[in-house]
Amino acid sequence: MTPSSPSQPTTVQITQFLNNVLSQRGPTSLPYTEDVKWLIRQHLLTLIETYPSLQIKTATFTHNDGRTVNLLQADGTIPMIYQNVTYNIPVVIWLMETYPRHPPCVYVVPTRDMIIKRPHSHVNPSGFCSIPYLHKWVYPSANLVDLVRDLSHLFGLDPPLYTRQSRVNPSVNENVSNLNSSAGSLSHSHSSSDLGSSRPSSGIPPRVYSSLASPYSGRFPPSPQRQSSMTMTDDPHEVYRKNAFTKLLDSFHRDISTMRKEREVEVEGWFSVQGVLRQREDQLLKGLREMQGEKEGLEQQLQMVLMNADILEAWLGENERKAEMTNGKVDVDNVFQPSDSLSKQMLECTASDLAIEDSIYSLDKAVQEGSIPFDQYLKNIRMLSREQFFHRALLTKVRAAQMQAHVMSMAARAPQYAM
C-alpha cells in the first residue's frame, strides 16, 4: 500500500466527491440502492470527521467467484493504544453492494516491513477481520464509527501486526557488538541492536530487528521475544496498575456492549410499534376519506330534495290560487302543462295509446259475454289496432327527437364547463 498523501482533503471536497459518485447513473454507477445512498454518505462523512487518517475513494473489488465491482472504501490507518503507546494500524474498509443493511468487509493491510500475527483471534493470515460487531451488525443503528472504535479496542488488546524480523550479516553483528562493548552500558531506549550486545558471544549471530520507519505514524508492537525481555525489568507497581487499567477498560467495554444491545432491542421494538401505528394511520385516513365522500354524496342528495320541495311548493301555491279563482272547479286535464311541444305531443300519443288499450280490453269482455256480434268485434278491433299502431309509431319518433335535442343541449353546454 502506498501511504496517504500529506495534504488531506477537506470536508467540502469529500462531500463533493461523495455527491458525484453516488449520483452517477449508467454502467459506471455504484451498485448501492437509491434509498440508502444518503445514509452511506452520512456514515462516511461522520467516519472522516472522527478519524481523519482514513480517506474515502472508489476501487475495484474482486469477489471469490471472480466477479469485479466498483465499490466505496475507507483506506488509511486507525489508532490503537497498546501499553499506553498509540500505534496506527493500516486497514481498508470496503462498503459492499448490500451496505448498510449488511456489514462491510474490513482488511488489515500490512506494509513490507510488517507481518500479521499468527494465530490471531480476529484477523486471519489474509488480513480479513472478523469481530463480534460485524457478526451482530444491526441495520440501521450500526455505523462505521462504532466499527472502527471497536476495532481499535480489540487491536489494543491483541495487536494484529508486528515488525518484520530480519537477520543481519555476522560481520556487521560483530562490529555492533564491539561498538557496544567499547561504549559500555547503553540506555534501554536504544534500538534493538542493543539487545544483541548484551548476549554472550557465540557462533550464532543474534537477531536484530529492523528499525526501518513505517510509512504510517507511530510504532508497532515489538515481537514477543523482545517484549518478554523488556517486561522483566518493569516495576511491579506499574505492572499492577497496567493490569488494573486493562481490566477496568475491558469491564467498561463489556458494559457498553451490553447497554448497546439493550438499546438496539428497544429501538427495534419502537420501530415495530411505529410500523403498526403507520398501518393504523393509513386505515384511519382511508376511512375518513370514505366518510367524506359519503358526506358529499348525502349533501348533493339533500340539495336535490330541497330543490324539488321548492318546486312542489311553488306549484301547490300557484294551483291553490287558481282553485280559489275558479271556486274549486279545476280542469284536471290542464293542471299539468308540458314544457315543450315534443313533450305535449308525447303526452297526447301516450294518452291515446292507453285509451285504445282500454277500449280493446272492453271489447274483449263484451265479446266474451255475447253483448256484440263477433264480426262487429273484429271490425272494431282492426280499426283500433290500426289507430294504436300509428300512435305508437309517432311516440317512437317523438322519443328519438327528444333524445337528439337532449344531446345537442349537452354539447352546447360542454364549452362552458371546459372553461
C-alpha positions in Angstrom: 0.0 0.0 0.0 1.1 3.5 -0.7 1.0 5.9 2.2 -1.6 8.6 2.1 -0.6 12.0 0.8 0.3 14.6 3.3 -2.4 17.0 2.1 -5.7 15.7 3.5 -8.8 16.6 1.5 -11.2 18.9 3.2 -14.7 18.0 4.3 -16.2 20.0 1.4 -14.1 18.1 -1.1 -15.1 14.8 0.4 -18.7 15.8 0.3 -18.5 16.8 -3.3 -16.7 13.6 -4.2 -19.4 11.5 -2.5 -22.2 13.5 -4.1 -20.6 12.9 -7.5 -20.0 9.2 -7.2 -23.3 8.4 -5.5 -25.3 10.4 -8.1 -23.8 8.7 -11.2 -26.1 6.7 -13.5 -25.4 4.1 -16.1 -22.8 1.3 -16.2 -20.2 3.2 -14.2 -22.6 3.9 -11.3 -22.0 2.4 -7.8 -24.2 -0.7 -7.1 -25.9 0.8 -4.0 -29.7 1.2 -3.9 -31.2 4.7 -4.0 -32.9 4.5 -0.7 -29.6 4.1 1.3 -27.2 6.4 -0.6 -28.0 9.3 1.7 -27.2 7.0 4.8 -24.0 5.8 3.2 -22.9 9.4 2.6 -23.7 10.3 6.3 -21.8 7.3 7.6 -18.6 8.1 5.6 -18.7 11.8 6.4 -19.0 11.0 10.1 -16.2 8.5 9.9 -13.9 11.0 8.3 -14.7 13.7 10.9 -13.9 11.2 13.7 -10.9 9.5 12.1 -9.2 12.0 9.7 -6.4 9.4 9.0 -8.9 7.5 6.7 -9.5 8.5 3.1 -12.6 7.9 1.0 -12.1 6.5 -2.5 -13.6 4.1 -5.1 -11.8 1.0 -6.2 -12.4 -2.4 -7.8 -13.3 -5.2 -5.5 -12.9 -8.9 -6.7 -15.3 -11.5 -5.2 -14.3 -15.1 -4.6 -16.2 -16.2 -7.7 -14.2 -13.8 -9.9 -16.8 -11.0 -10.2 -15.5 -7.5 -10.1 -17.4 -4.5 -8.9 -16.6 -0.8 -8.3 -17.2 0.0 -4.5 -16.5 2.7 -2.0 -13.7 2.1 0.5 -12.2 3.9 3.5 -8.4 3.5 3.2 -5.8 4.6 5.8 -4.9 3.9 9.4 -6.8 3.6 12.7 -5.3 4.3 16.1 -4.9 1.7 18.8 -3.4 2.0 22.3 -1.0 -0.8 23.4 0.7 -0.4 26.7 0.0 3.3 26.9 1.5 3.9 23.4 -0.5 4.8 20.4 0.1 2.9 17.2 -1.6 3.2 13.8 -2.9 0.1 12.0 -3.3 0.2 8.2 -6.8 -1.0 7.2 -9.2 -0.9 4.3 -12.9 -0.9 4.9 -15.0 -2.0 1.8 -18.6 -1.0 1.6 -20.2 -4.0 -0.1 -23.2 -3.8 -2.5 -25.7 -4.5 0.3 -24.3 -2.0 2.7 -25.6 -0.7 5.1 -28.2 -3.5 5.5 -25.2 -5.9 5.7 -21.8 -5.2 7.3 -18.7 -4.0 5.4 -15.6 -6.1 4.8 -12.5 -5.0 6.8 -8.9 -5.9 5.9 -5.7 -5.3 7.7 -3.1 -4.4 5.0 0.5 -4.7 6.4 3.3 -2.8 4.7 6.5 -4.6 3.6 8.2 -4.3 6.9 5.3 -5.7 8.9 3.7 -9.1 9.3 0.3 -10.3 10.6 0.4 -12.1 13.9 -0.4 -15.8 13.6 -2.6 -17.0 15.1 -4.8 -14.0 15.8 -8.3 -14.1 17.3 -9.8 -11.6 14.9 -7.5 -11.4 11.8 -6.8 -14.3 9.5 -3.5 -14.7 7.5 -5.0 -12.9 4.5 -5.8 -9.8 6.7 -9.6 -10.3 6.8 -11.1 -9.1 10.1 -13.8 -10.9 11.9 -15.1 -9.2 15.1 -18.3 -9.6 17.1 -19.6 -6.1 16.0 -19.6 -7.3 12.3 -21.4 -10.5 13.2 -24.0 -8.6 15.2 -24.5 -5.9 12.6 -28.0 -4.4 13.0 -29.5 -2.0 10.4 -29.9 1.0 10.7 -28.3 1.5 14.2 -24.9 0.1 13.2 -22.3 2.5 11.7 -18.7 2.8 10.7 -17.6 5.0 13.6 -18.6 2.4 16.2 -17.0 -0.3 14.0 -13.6 1.5 13.9 -13.9 2.2 17.6 -14.4 -1.5 18.3 -11.6 -2.5 16.0 -9.2 0.0 17.8 -10.2 -1.5 21.2 -9.8 -5.2 20.1 -6.4 -4.4 18.4 -5.2 -2.7 21.5 -5.9 -5.9 23.5 -4.3 -8.1 20.9 -2.2 -6.3 18.2 -2.6 -7.9 14.8 0.8 -6.6 13.3 4.5 -7.0 14.3 7.6 -5.5 12.8 9.2 -8.0 10.4 12.3 -9.7 11.9 15.4 -9.8 9.7 18.9 -11.4 10.2 21.9 -9.2 9.7 25.3 -10.1 8.3 27.6 -11.8 11.0 30.4 -9.3 10.3 28.0 -6.4 10.8 26.8 -8.0 14.1 30.5 -8.4 15.3 31.1 -4.7 14.6 27.9 -3.8 16.5 29.0 -6.0 19.5 32.5 -4.4 19.5 31.0 -1.0 19.5 28.6 -1.8 22.3 31.4 -3.3 24.4 33.6 -0.3 23.9 30.8 2.1 24.7 29.7 0.4 27.9 26.2 0.0 29.0 23.6 1.8 26.9 20.2 3.2 27.7 17.2 0.9 27.4 15.6 3.2 24.8 18.2 2.4 22.1 17.4 0.3 19.0 17.1 -3.5 19.1 20.8 -4.0 18.3 21.5 -3.2 22.0 19.7 -6.4 23.0 22.2 -8.4 20.8 25.2 -6.8 22.5 24.1 -8.0 26.0 24.1 -11.6 24.9 27.2 -13.8 25.3 29.2 -14.2 22.1 28.5 -17.4 20.2 28.8 -18.7 16.7 25.1 -17.9 16.0 24.5 -14.3 15.3 21.8 -12.7 17.5 18.6 -11.5 16.0 18.4 -7.8 15.1 15.0 -6.2 14.5 14.6 -3.9 11.6 14.5 -0.2 12.6 13.0 0.9 9.3 10.4 3.6 9.8 6.8 2.6 8.9 5.0 4.8 6.4 2.3 5.3 9.0 2.8 7.4 12.0 3.7 5.7 15.3 5.5 2.5 16.2 4.2 -1.1 16.0 4.4 -3.5 18.9 7.7 -5.4 19.1 7.9 -9.1 18.8 7.0 -11.4 21.7 10.7 -12.3 22.4 11.7 -8.7 22.9 8.6 -7.9 24.9 9.4 -10.7 27.4 12.9 -9.4 28.0 11.6 -5.8 28.5 8.8 -6.7 30.9 11.2 -8.4 33.3 12.6 -5.0 34.3 9.2 -3.4 34.7 8.2 -2.1 38.1 5.7 -4.4 39.9 3.5 -1.5 40.8 3.5 -0.3 37.2 2.5 -3.8 36.1 -0.3 -3.9 38.6 -1.5 -0.5 37.5 -1.5 -1.5 33.9 -3.3 -4.8 34.6 -5.9 -3.0 36.7 -6.4 -0.4 33.9 -6.8 -3.1 31.3 -9.4 -5.0 33.4 -11.3 -1.7 34.0 -11.2 -1.0 30.3 -12.5 -4.5 29.5 -15.3 -4.2 32.1 -16.2 -0.8 30.7 -16.3 -2.2 27.1 -18.5 -5.1 28.2 -20.9 -2.8 29.9 -21.1 -0.5 26.9 -21.7 -3.5 24.6 -24.5 -4.8 26.9 -26.1 -1.3 27.0 -25.8 -1.0 23.2 -27.5 -4.4 22.7 -30.3 -3.4 25.1 -30.8 -0.1 23.3 -30.8 -1.8 19.9 -33.5 -4.2 21.1 -35.5 -1.3 22.4 -35.1 0.6 19.2 -36.3 -2.4 17.2 -39.3 -2.6 19.4 -40.1 1.1 18.8 -39.6 0.6 15.1 -42.2 -2.3 15.2 -44.6 0.0 17.1 -44.1 2.7 14.6 -44.9 0.3 11.8 -48.2 -0.7 13.5 -49.1 2.9 14.1 -48.5 3.8 10.5 -50.7 1.0 9.4 -53.5 2.2 11.7 -52.9 5.7 10.4 -53.4 4.6 6.8 -56.6 2.7 7.8 -58.0 5.8 9.6 -57.2 8.1 6.7 -58.9 5.6 4.3 -62.0 5.5 6.5 -62.0 9.3 6.8 -61.8 9.7 3.0 -64.7 7.3 2.6 -66.8 9.1 5.1 -66.1 12.5 3.5 -67.1 11.1 0.1 -70.3 9.7 1.6 -71.0 13.1 3.3 -70.6 14.9 0.0 -73.0 12.5 -1.7 -75.6 13.0 1.0 -75.2 16.7 0.7 -75.9 16.5 -3.0 -79.0 14.4 -2.4 -80.2 16.9 0.2 -79.8 19.8 -2.3 -81.8 17.8 -4.9 -84.6 17.1 -2.3 -84.7 20.7 -1.2 -84.9 21.9 -4.8 -87.7 19.5 -5.7 -89.5 20.6 -2.5 -89.3 24.2 -3.5 -90.7 23.3 -7.0 -93.6 21.4 -5.5 -94.4 24.2 -3.0 -94.4 26.7 -5.8 -96.7 24.5 -7.9 -99.1 24.0 -5.0 -99.2 27.7 -4.2 -100.0 28.6 -7.9 -102.7 25.9 -8.2 -104.3 26.9 -4.9 -104.7 30.4 -6.2 -106.2 29.1 -9.4 -108.6 26.9 -7.4 -109.7 29.9 -5.3 -110.3 31.9 -8.5 -112.4 29.2 -10.1 -114.4 28.5 -6.9 -112.8 25.0 -6.6 -113.6 24.0 -10.2 -110.2 22.8 -11.5 -109.7 21.4 -15.0 -107.8 18.3 -14.3 -106.6 17.9 -17.9 -104.9 21.3 -17.8 -103.3 21.0 -14.4 -100.0 19.6 -15.7 -98.6 21.6 -18.7 -95.8 20.1 -20.8 -92.6 22.1 -21.0 -92.3 22.0 -24.8 -94.2 20.8 -27.9 -92.4 17.4 -28.1 -93.4 16.7 -24.6 -97.0 17.7 -25.3 -97.1 15.5 -28.4 -95.7 12.6 -26.4 -98.3 13.1 -23.7 -101.1 13.0 -26.2 -99.8 9.9 -28.0 -99.3 8.1 -24.7 -102.9 9.0 -23.6 -104.4 7.9 -26.9 -102.4 4.6 -26.8 -103.6 3.8 -23.3 -107.2 4.8 -24.2 -107.2 2.4 -27.2 -105.7 -0.3 -24.9 -108.7 0.2 -22.5 -111.2 0.1 -25.4 -109.7 -3.2 -26.7 -110.0 -4.7 -23.2 -113.7 -3.7 -23.0 -114.4 -5.2 -26.4 -112.7 -8.4 -25.3 -115.0 -8.7 -22.3 -118.1 -7.7 -24.4 -117.5 -10.5 -27.0 -116.9 -13.0 -24.2 -120.3 -12.1 -22.6 -122.0 -12.1 -26.1 -123.0 -8.4 -25.9 -121.8 -7.7 -29.5 -121.6 -10.0 -32.5 -118.2 -11.4 -33.4 -117.9 -9.8 -36.9 -118.5 -6.4 -35.3 -115.9 -7.2 -32.7 -113.3 -8.0 -35.4 -114.1 -4.8 -37.4 -113.7 -2.6 -34.3 -110.5 -4.4 -33.2 -109.0 -3.9 -36.7 -109.8 -0.2 -36.7 -108.5 0.4 -33.1 -105.3 -1.6 -33.7 -104.5 0.4 -36.8 -105.0 3.6 -34.9 -102.9 2.3 -32.0 -100.1 1.4 -34.4 -99.9 4.9 -35.7 -99.9 6.4 -32.2 -97.1 4.2 -31.1 -95.0 4.9 -34.3 -95.4 8.6 -33.7 -94.4 8.1 -30.0 -91.2 6.4 -31.1 -90.3 9.3 -33.4 -91.0 11.8 -30.7 -88.8 10.0 -28.2 -86.0 9.9 -30.8 -86.4 13.6 -31.4 -86.3 14.3 -27.7 -83.1 12.3 -27.3 -81.4 14.2 -30.1 -82.4 17.6 -28.7 -81.0 16.5 -25.3 -77.7 15.5 -26.8 -77.5 18.8 -28.7 -78.2 20.8 -25.5 -75.4 18.9 -23.6 -73.0 19.6 -26.5 -73.8 23.3 -26.3 -73.1 23.4 -22.6 -69.8 21.5 -22.8 -67.6 24.5 -23.7 -68.9 26.4 -20.7 -67.8 23.6 -18.3 -64.5 23.3 -20.2 -63.7 26.9 -19.4 
